[in-house]
Amino acid sequence: MKKLIFGMLVAVTAVGGSVATYASTMFNANGKLTPQWYRYNGGSPTDGNNYTATVSLPSECGGSATLCAILAPENPDNLGHPIVEQKTDTEFKN
């Protein structure tokens, strides 16, 4: 019985992970990728690998001195990281 419950738990977890991965690459009504917030980790600001996806604008952002986060669509070829362009919205911290 324990093996059956454990097997069902593993299956539910696997399906949940697949749905979460799919949902993270959402499209709007125009077929464009929906932007989300990414925290800047340092390094080259034009390299998408230097950002980490966040649920919302990080609380320490909102100033004007240092790059803190960007609002950009997720890169479908590099999940969890943004497509960085000149027209990307940015937020700064003091």
TISEMAR-776456 format. One record per residue (C-alpha): residue in one letter; x, y, z; residue number from 0. Coordinates in nm, 2 decimals. Each point is the difference from the previous one (the first is absolute). Example, Ala and Ser with C-alpha at 12.3 -4.5 7.8 and 13.67 -1.06 7.14 Angstrom:
REM TISEMAR-776456
a,1.23,-0.45,0.78,0
s,0.14,0.34,-0.07,1
This chain:
REM TISEMAR-776456
m,0.00,0.00,0.00,0
k,0.29,0.24,0.08,1
k,0.15,-0.07,-0.34,2
l,-0.33,0.08,-0.17,3
i,-0.04,0.33,0.19,4
f,0.37,0.09,-0.07,5
g,-0.04,-0.08,-0.37,6
m,-0.31,0.22,-0.03,7
l,0.18,0.28,0.18,8
v,0.29,-0.02,-0.24,9
a,-0.24,0.00,-0.30,10
v,-0.19,0.30,0.13,11
t,0.33,0.19,0.06,12
a,0.13,-0.08,-0.35,13
v,-0.33,0.12,-0.16,14
g,0.00,0.32,0.22,15
g,0.36,0.08,-0.11,16
s,-0.09,-0.04,-0.37,17
v,-0.30,0.23,0.04,18
a,0.20,0.26,0.19,19
t,0.27,0.00,-0.27,20
y,-0.27,0.04,-0.27,21
a,-0.18,0.28,0.19,22
s,0.32,0.20,0.05,23
t,0.02,0.06,-0.38,24
m,-0.34,0.17,-0.03,25
f,-0.12,0.19,-0.31,26
n,-0.24,0.30,-0.01,27
a,-0.29,0.04,-0.23,28
n,0.23,0.14,-0.28,29
g,0.21,-0.32,0.01,30
k,0.29,0.19,0.16,31
l,0.19,-0.13,0.31,32
t,-0.14,0.15,0.32,33
p,0.26,0.20,0.19,34
q,0.10,-0.09,0.36,35
w,0.24,0.14,0.26,36
y,0.37,-0.11,0.01,37
r,0.24,0.10,0.28,38
y,0.34,0.12,-0.13,39
n,0.29,-0.20,0.16,40
g,0.29,0.21,-0.13,41
g,0.23,-0.04,-0.30,42
s,-0.09,0.11,-0.35,43
p,-0.35,0.15,0.00,44
t,-0.05,-0.13,-0.36,45
d,0.05,-0.36,0.09,46
g,-0.33,-0.18,0.09,47
n,0.19,-0.25,0.21,48
n,0.08,0.28,0.25,49
y,-0.37,0.02,0.11,50
t,-0.22,-0.22,0.22,51
a,-0.38,-0.02,-0.05,52
t,-0.21,0.14,0.28,53
v,-0.37,0.00,0.07,54
s,-0.02,0.38,0.03,55
l,0.22,0.31,0.01,56
p,0.26,-0.05,0.27,57
s,-0.07,0.21,0.31,58
e,0.35,0.16,0.00,59
c,-0.06,0.14,-0.35,60
g,-0.16,0.34,-0.07,61
g,0.30,0.24,0.02,62
s,0.20,0.16,-0.28,63
a,0.37,-0.09,0.05,64
t,0.07,-0.37,-0.07,65
l,-0.17,-0.25,-0.23,66
c,-0.21,-0.23,0.22,67
a,-0.26,-0.18,-0.22,68
i,-0.15,-0.01,-0.34,69
l,-0.35,-0.08,-0.14,70
a,0.05,-0.21,-0.31,71
p,-0.13,-0.31,-0.17,72
e,0.15,-0.34,0.08,73
n,0.25,-0.13,-0.25,74
p,-0.16,-0.32,-0.14,75
d,0.35,-0.14,-0.08,76
n,0.13,0.08,0.35,77
l,-0.29,-0.06,0.25,78
g,0.02,0.20,0.32,79
h,0.19,0.28,-0.17,80
p,-0.12,0.31,-0.19,81
i,0.03,0.12,-0.35,82
v,0.20,0.32,0.05,83
e,-0.06,0.28,-0.24,84
q,0.04,0.38,0.00,85
k,-0.38,0.05,0.04,86
t,-0.01,-0.22,0.32,87
d,-0.15,0.18,0.30,88
t,0.26,0.04,0.28,89
e,-0.02,0.08,0.37,90
f,0.28,0.14,0.21,91
k,0.10,0.01,0.37,92
n,0.18,0.28,0.19,93
